[in-house]
Amino acid sequence: MSARARRSSGAAAQGLAALPNLGVRSASMLDAAGIHSEAELRALGAVAAYVRVKRSGARPGLNLLWALEGALSGTPWQVVAREHRTSLLLALEDEDRGPSAGVPGKIDENRSGE
């Protein structure tokens, strides 16, 4: 990777770090997984982005999933963990199995279990 590409990549990570609930470490994991902007994160959704981070070789905890969903919804990660845990874990299970029928990484608000 060229010095210019590293600077550009670092700037992208800093931009992601400015989102609510995300810091430099989270943004760096996203960047390493090929997610360089808020638009890319939004297009993927929290669950698909989390899976991509895992598949990139990082070992994120579930707090990253809560933080990603919170960053996209403007909700504190603690609230996400408390109120959306089940739907996110079900979506994660579906995503880990392969492409779902719906939009990958998006929460299906109609799923039961919450």
Secondary structure as GFF3:
##gff-version 3
##sequence-region A 1 114
A	DSSP	alpha_helix	3	17	.	.	.	ID=ss1
A	DSSP	alpha_helix	24	32	.	.	.	ID=ss2
A	DSSP	alpha_helix	38	44	.	.	.	ID=ss3
A	DSSP	alpha_helix	46	55	.	.	.	ID=ss4
A	DSSP	alpha_helix	62	73	.	.	.	ID=ss5
A	DSSP	alpha_helix	77	83	.	.	.	ID=ss6
A	DSSP	alpha_helix	85	97	.	.	.	ID=ss7
###
